[in-house]
Amino acid sequence: STSRSALPAVGKNIQFHKPKFEDGNSFTLYPNPVSGQQIQVFITNRENEVVTYKVTSLLGATLLSGTLVNNHINIAKLKSGIYLMQLIDGDESSIRKFIKK
């Protein structure tokens, strides 16, 4: 018979910080899926005047980045596909998936 040793408890004492963006209602993309040249970003509980964004492929390549102006982001140069949008508000950030048709 084979004896198995018990695996040690991993991550037992790790504390996770829950960012304010974790609330699903605080950052919304519209429309999603999007077929036009712009996507609108709605943020509640915004803490900073300057919110930056980064759009990446599912493989992690940064395709667009900048400062959010008038809650719209021009996505005209993106091909049809699935992308990740990261918003950064101070030291908090959150990521949402969106589809461009």
C-alpha positions in Angstrom: 0.0 0.0 0.0 1.1 3.5 -0.8 1.2 6.1 2.0 0.3 9.7 1.2 1.4 12.6 3.3 -1.1 15.3 4.0 -0.6 18.5 1.9 0.2 21.6 4.0 -2.5 24.3 4.2 -1.6 26.9 1.6 -2.7 30.5 1.9 -4.1 30.1 5.3 -2.9 33.5 6.6 -3.3 35.5 3.4 -5.4 38.7 3.6 -6.9 39.9 0.4 -7.7 43.6 -0.1 -11.1 44.1 -1.7 -11.0 47.1 -4.0 -14.0 49.4 -4.3 -14.3 48.5 -7.9 -15.2 45.0 -6.8 -18.9 46.0 -6.7 -20.2 45.0 -10.1 -22.3 48.2 -10.3 -19.4 50.6 -10.0 -17.9 50.1 -13.5 -20.1 49.3 -16.5 -19.4 49.2 -20.2 -22.2 50.1 -22.7 -23.1 48.8 -25.1 -21.6 45.4 -24.7 -21.3 43.9 -27.2 -20.4 47.0 -29.1 -20.7 47.4 -32.9 -19.8 51.1 -33.2 -16.6 53.0 -32.8 -17.0 54.1 -29.2 -17.8 52.3 -25.9 -19.2 54.2 -23.0 -17.9 53.8 -19.5 -20.1 54.4 -16.4 -18.4 54.8 -13.1 -20.1 55.2 -9.7 -18.2 56.3 -6.6 -15.4 57.8 -8.6 -12.7 59.1 -6.3 -10.4 60.8 -8.7 -10.8 63.3 -11.6 -8.3 61.3 -13.7 -9.2 57.7 -14.4 -7.0 55.8 -16.8 -7.8 52.8 -18.9 -6.1 50.0 -20.7 -7.6 47.7 -23.3 -5.8 44.4 -23.8 -6.3 41.3 -25.9 -7.1 38.0 -24.1 -3.4 37.2 -24.5 -2.4 40.3 -22.5 -1.2 42.6 -25.3 -2.0 46.2 -24.6 -3.9 47.6 -27.6 -5.2 50.9 -26.3 -4.5 53.0 -23.2 -5.1 56.6 -22.1 -7.1 58.8 -19.8 -10.9 58.5 -19.7 -12.4 61.7 -21.3 -16.2 62.3 -21.3 -16.7 58.6 -20.3 -16.1 57.4 -23.9 -13.3 55.4 -25.4 -12.7 55.3 -29.1 -12.3 51.6 -30.1 -12.5 52.1 -33.9 -9.1 50.5 -34.5 -10.0 47.3 -32.7 -11.0 44.3 -34.9 -14.0 42.1 -34.0 -13.2 40.1 -30.9 -13.2 39.8 -27.2 -11.2 42.3 -25.1 -10.4 43.2 -21.5 -10.9 46.8 -20.3 -9.0 47.8 -17.1 -9.9 51.0 -15.4 -7.5 52.5 -12.9 -8.8 55.1 -10.3 -6.0 56.0 -8.0 -4.6 52.8 -6.5 -7.7 50.8 -7.3 -8.4 49.0 -10.6 -10.9 46.6 -12.1 -11.2 44.7 -15.3 -14.3 44.0 -17.4 -14.6 41.9 -20.6 -16.3 43.4 -23.7 -17.0 42.2 -27.2 -16.5 44.2 -30.4 -18.7 43.0 -33.3 
